[in-house]
Protein backbone atom coordinates (compact mmCIF):
# COMPACT_ATOMS: atom_id res chain seq x y z
CA UNK A 1 0.00 0.00 0.00
CA UNK A 2 1.33 3.42 -0.96
CA UNK A 3 2.14 5.64 2.00
CA UNK A 4 2.71 9.41 1.98
CA UNK A 5 5.70 10.03 4.23
CA UNK A 6 6.47 13.57 3.10
CA UNK A 7 5.57 16.55 5.29
CA UNK A 8 5.71 20.29 4.67
CA UNK A 9 5.90 22.93 7.37
CA UNK A 10 3.48 25.85 7.20
CA UNK A 11 5.70 28.97 7.30
CA UNK A 12 7.54 28.98 10.65
CA UNK A 13 4.68 27.53 12.69
CA UNK A 14 5.95 24.00 13.20
CA UNK A 15 2.71 22.65 11.72
CA UNK A 16 3.87 19.82 9.42
CA UNK A 17 1.19 18.66 6.98
CA UNK A 18 0.92 15.70 4.64
CA UNK A 19 0.79 16.41 0.88
CA UNK A 20 -2.86 15.36 0.80
CA UNK A 21 -5.46 16.45 3.33
CA UNK A 22 -8.88 14.88 3.82
CA UNK A 23 -11.71 17.33 3.17
CA UNK A 24 -14.80 16.59 5.26
CA UNK A 25 -17.70 18.49 3.69
CA UNK A 26 -19.34 15.14 2.95
CA UNK A 27 -19.18 14.05 6.58
CA UNK A 28 -21.54 16.82 7.62
CA UNK A 29 -23.44 18.36 4.75
CA UNK A 30 -25.29 17.10 1.67
CA UNK A 31 -27.36 20.21 0.86
CA UNK A 32 -26.42 23.02 -1.53
CA UNK A 33 -23.21 21.29 -2.61
CA UNK A 34 -21.75 21.40 -6.11
CA UNK A 35 -20.58 17.86 -6.75
CA UNK A 36 -21.44 16.14 -10.05
CA UNK A 37 -23.30 13.32 -8.28
CA UNK A 38 -25.39 13.01 -5.15
CA UNK A 39 -24.04 11.15 -2.14
CA UNK A 40 -25.12 9.79 1.22
CA UNK A 41 -23.40 11.13 4.33
CA UNK A 42 -21.37 8.24 5.83
CA UNK A 43 -22.49 6.77 9.13
CA UNK A 44 -20.10 6.78 12.10
CA UNK A 45 -18.49 3.44 11.27
CA UNK A 46 -17.94 4.39 7.64
CA UNK A 47 -16.51 7.75 8.69
CA UNK A 48 -14.24 6.16 11.30
CA UNK A 49 -13.02 3.60 8.75
CA UNK A 50 -12.28 6.40 6.28
CA UNK A 51 -10.27 8.29 8.89
CA UNK A 52 -8.35 5.14 9.83
CA UNK A 53 -7.56 4.42 6.18
CA UNK A 54 -6.45 8.01 5.64
CA UNK A 55 -4.02 7.76 8.54
CA UNK A 56 -2.72 4.40 7.31
CA UNK A 57 -2.05 5.99 3.91
CA UNK A 58 0.07 8.72 5.51
CA UNK A 59 -2.48 11.54 5.67
CA UNK A 60 -2.28 13.56 8.89
CA UNK A 61 -4.42 16.55 7.89
CA UNK A 62 -8.20 16.97 8.11
CA UNK A 63 -9.93 19.99 6.60
CA UNK A 64 -13.28 21.09 8.02
CA UNK A 65 -15.34 24.24 8.60
CA UNK A 66 -18.45 25.53 10.39
CA UNK A 67 -19.98 25.79 6.90
CA UNK A 68 -19.67 22.01 6.50
CA UNK A 69 -22.82 21.24 8.47
CA UNK A 70 -22.14 18.82 11.32
CA UNK A 71 -18.59 18.02 10.20
CA UNK A 72 -16.79 19.61 13.17
CA UNK A 73 -19.09 18.01 15.72
CA UNK A 74 -18.74 14.58 14.13
CA UNK A 75 -14.97 14.87 13.95
CA UNK A 76 -14.81 15.82 17.61
CA UNK A 77 -16.69 12.65 18.50
CA UNK A 78 -14.86 10.38 16.07
CA UNK A 79 -11.32 11.55 16.80
CA UNK A 80 -11.57 11.32 20.57
CA UNK A 81 -11.50 7.54 20.15
CA UNK A 82 -8.23 7.67 18.16
CA UNK A 83 -4.71 7.99 19.53
CA UNK A 84 -3.34 9.54 16.33
CA UNK A 85 -2.15 13.15 16.42
CA UNK A 86 -4.28 14.53 13.62
CA UNK A 87 -3.80 18.07 12.39
CA UNK A 88 -7.10 19.87 11.89
CA UNK A 89 -7.64 22.88 9.67
CA UNK A 90 -10.95 24.64 10.21
CA UNK A 91 -12.35 27.98 9.14
CA UNK A 92 -14.33 31.01 10.33
CA UNK A 93 -16.54 33.56 8.63
CA UNK A 94 -18.98 31.36 6.69
CA UNK A 95 -21.84 29.58 8.41
CA UNK A 96 -24.34 27.23 6.77
CA UNK A 97 -28.03 27.28 7.65
CA UNK A 98 -29.35 23.77 7.09
CA UNK A 99 -32.95 25.02 7.19
CA UNK A 100 -32.62 27.53 4.35
CA UNK A 101 -29.79 25.69 2.59
CA UNK A 102 -27.85 28.94 2.34
CA UNK A 103 -24.63 30.31 3.74
CA UNK A 104 -24.30 33.51 5.72
CA UNK A 105 -21.09 35.40 6.34
CA UNK A 106 -19.90 37.39 9.35
CA UNK A 107 -16.32 38.63 9.56
CA UNK A 108 -16.62 40.94 12.57
CA UNK A 109 -14.00 40.28 15.27
CA UNK A 110 -16.59 39.09 17.79
CA UNK A 111 -17.98 36.61 15.25
CA UNK A 112 -14.55 35.21 14.34
CA UNK A 113 -13.65 34.84 18.02
CA UNK A 114 -16.96 33.13 18.78
CA UNK A 115 -16.49 30.82 15.79
CA UNK A 116 -13.02 29.76 16.91
CA UNK A 117 -14.22 29.16 20.47
CA UNK A 118 -17.11 27.06 19.15
CA UNK A 119 -14.77 25.06 16.89
CA UNK A 120 -12.54 24.33 19.88
CA UNK A 121 -15.56 23.04 21.76
CA UNK A 122 -16.99 20.96 18.91
CA UNK A 123 -13.62 19.48 17.91
CA UNK A 124 -12.79 18.87 21.58
CA UNK A 125 -9.44 20.60 21.28
CA UNK A 126 -7.51 23.03 23.45
CA UNK A 127 -5.70 24.47 20.42
CA UNK A 128 -6.66 24.58 16.73
CA UNK A 129 -3.79 23.69 14.39
CA UNK A 130 -4.94 25.86 11.48
CA UNK A 131 -7.77 28.38 11.13
CA UNK A 132 -8.56 30.00 7.80
CA UNK A 133 -10.94 32.85 7.10
CA UNK A 134 -13.66 31.45 4.82
CA UNK A 135 -13.99 34.30 2.32
CA UNK A 136 -17.20 35.25 0.54
CA UNK A 137 -15.14 36.44 -2.43
CA UNK A 138 -14.69 40.02 -1.24
CA UNK A 139 -11.21 39.18 -0.03
CA UNK A 140 -9.74 42.64 0.38
CA UNK A 141 -12.81 43.96 2.24
CA UNK A 142 -12.69 41.01 4.60
CA UNK A 143 -9.02 41.70 5.31
CA UNK A 144 -8.96 45.50 5.31
CA UNK A 145 -12.40 46.55 6.56
CA UNK A 146 -13.14 43.76 9.01
CA UNK A 147 -9.56 42.99 10.05
CA UNK A 148 -10.37 39.29 10.00
CA UNK A 149 -6.75 38.14 9.69
CA UNK A 150 -5.71 40.45 12.53
CA UNK A 151 -8.38 38.82 14.68
CA UNK A 152 -6.86 35.42 13.88
CA UNK A 153 -3.39 36.80 14.65
CA UNK A 154 -4.65 37.89 18.06
CA UNK A 155 -6.08 34.42 18.70
CA UNK A 156 -2.75 32.92 17.66
CA UNK A 157 -0.99 35.23 20.11
CA UNK A 158 -3.35 33.95 22.83
CA UNK A 159 -2.28 30.38 22.03
CA UNK A 160 -5.63 29.23 20.67
CA UNK A 161 -4.43 28.81 17.06
CA UNK A 162 -1.09 27.56 15.73
CA UNK A 163 -1.29 28.74 12.11
CA UNK A 164 -3.55 31.27 10.39
CA UNK A 165 -4.58 32.02 6.84
CA UNK A 166 -7.45 32.58 4.46
CA UNK A 167 -9.34 30.64 1.85
CA UNK A 168 -9.33 33.30 -0.86
CA UNK A 169 -10.89 33.77 -4.28
CA UNK A 170 -8.78 36.58 -5.76
CA UNK A 171 -5.09 37.14 -6.43
CA UNK A 172 -5.07 40.40 -4.49
CA UNK A 173 -6.74 38.74 -1.54
CA UNK A 174 -4.38 35.78 -1.63
CA UNK A 175 -1.30 37.99 -1.62
CA UNK A 176 -2.70 40.13 1.21
CA UNK A 177 -3.37 36.95 3.17
CA UNK A 178 0.25 35.88 2.73
CA UNK A 179 1.37 39.27 4.01
CA UNK A 180 -0.70 39.04 7.19
CA UNK A 181 -0.87 35.31 7.88
CA UNK A 182 0.95 32.00 7.52
CA UNK A 183 -0.82 30.67 4.45
CA UNK A 184 -3.53 30.94 1.81
CA UNK A 185 -5.93 28.37 0.40
CA UNK A 186 -6.49 28.81 -3.33
CA UNK A 187 -7.97 27.05 -6.32
CA UNK A 188 -5.47 25.77 -8.87
CA UNK A 189 -5.70 23.01 -11.46
CA UNK A 190 -5.15 22.34 -15.15
CA UNK A 191 -8.33 24.18 -16.10
CA UNK A 192 -8.03 27.09 -13.66
CA UNK A 193 -4.76 28.93 -13.11
CA UNK A 194 -5.95 32.49 -12.42
CA UNK A 195 -4.49 32.51 -8.89
CA UNK A 196 -1.05 31.21 -9.78
CA UNK A 197 0.57 34.50 -8.71
CA UNK A 198 -0.39 33.67 -5.13
CA UNK A 199 1.54 30.40 -5.32
CA UNK A 200 4.56 32.21 -6.74
CA UNK A 201 4.46 34.77 -3.92
CA UNK A 202 4.09 32.07 -1.28
CA UNK A 203 7.24 30.37 -2.57
CA UNK A 204 9.15 33.66 -2.28
CA UNK A 205 7.82 34.40 1.21
CA UNK A 206 8.08 30.83 2.55
CA UNK A 207 4.36 30.73 3.31
CA UNK A 208 1.99 27.78 3.05
CA UNK A 209 -0.51 26.96 0.31
CA UNK A 210 -3.48 24.63 0.46
CA UNK A 211 -5.10 23.73 -2.86
CA UNK A 212 -8.90 23.48 -2.97
CA UNK A 213 -10.92 22.03 -5.86
CA UNK A 214 -7.85 20.42 -7.42
CA UNK A 215 -10.25 18.29 -9.45
CA UNK A 216 -12.99 20.92 -9.76
CA UNK A 217 -15.07 19.31 -6.97
CA UNK A 218 -15.05 16.10 -8.99
CA UNK A 219 -16.14 17.69 -12.25
CA UNK A 220 -12.75 17.41 -13.96
CA UNK A 221 -12.49 13.70 -13.26
CA UNK A 222 -16.14 13.22 -14.20
CA UNK A 223 -15.96 15.03 -17.53
CA UNK A 224 -12.53 13.93 -18.72
CA UNK A 225 -12.10 11.14 -21.21
CA UNK A 226 -8.51 10.83 -20.03
CA UNK A 227 -8.59 8.39 -17.12
CA UNK A 228 -5.34 9.87 -15.83
CA UNK A 229 -6.78 13.35 -15.33
CA UNK A 230 -6.18 12.98 -11.57
CA UNK A 231 -2.54 12.10 -12.20
CA UNK A 232 -2.16 14.95 -14.66
CA UNK A 233 -3.58 17.45 -12.17
CA UNK A 234 -1.48 16.19 -9.30
CA UNK A 235 1.65 16.34 -11.48
CA UNK A 236 0.76 19.91 -12.42
CA UNK A 237 -0.05 21.08 -8.90
CA UNK A 238 2.83 19.45 -7.03
CA UNK A 239 5.27 20.99 -9.51
CA UNK A 240 4.58 24.26 -7.68
CA UNK A 241 7.10 24.40 -4.79
CA UNK A 242 4.81 26.44 -2.53
CA UNK A 243 2.08 23.80 -2.37
CA UNK A 244 1.85 22.40 1.14
CA UNK A 245 -1.16 20.14 0.66
CA UNK A 246 -4.00 19.34 -1.73
CA UNK A 247 -7.34 18.92 0.01
CA UNK A 248 -9.35 16.01 -1.40
CA UNK A 249 -12.97 15.56 -0.41
CA UNK A 250 -13.68 11.93 -1.19
CA UNK A 251 -15.65 9.54 1.01
CA UNK A 252 -14.87 6.62 -1.32
CA UNK A 253 -12.03 4.44 0.09
CA UNK A 254 -10.96 3.30 -3.38
CA UNK A 255 -10.81 6.87 -4.65
CA UNK A 256 -8.79 7.80 -1.57
CA UNK A 257 -6.25 5.05 -2.17
CA UNK A 258 -6.05 5.98 -5.85
CA UNK A 259 -5.48 9.65 -4.98
CA UNK A 260 -2.68 8.73 -2.58
CA UNK A 261 -0.99 6.52 -5.18
CA UNK A 262 -1.14 9.26 -7.79
CA UNK A 263 0.02 11.94 -5.35
CA UNK A 264 3.02 9.78 -4.48
CA UNK A 265 3.81 9.36 -8.18
CA UNK A 266 3.56 13.11 -8.72
CA UNK A 267 5.84 13.86 -5.78
CA UNK A 268 8.51 11.54 -7.18
CA UNK A 269 8.71 13.78 -10.25
CA UNK A 270 9.28 16.99 -8.30
Secondary structure, 3 states (H helix, E strand, C coil): CCCCCCCEECCCCCCEECCEEEECHHHHCCCCCCCCCCCCCCCHHHHHHHHHHHHHCCCCEEECCCCCCCHHHHHHHHHCCCCCCCEEEEEECEEEECCCCEEEECCCHHHHHHHHHHHHHHHCCCCEEEEEEECCCCHHHHHHCCCHHHHHHHHHHCCCEEEEEEECCCHHHHHHHHHHCCEEEEECECCECCCHHHHHHHHHHCCEEEEECCCHHHHHHHHCCCCCHHHHHHHHHHCCCCEEEEEECCCCHHHHHHHHHHHHHHHHCC
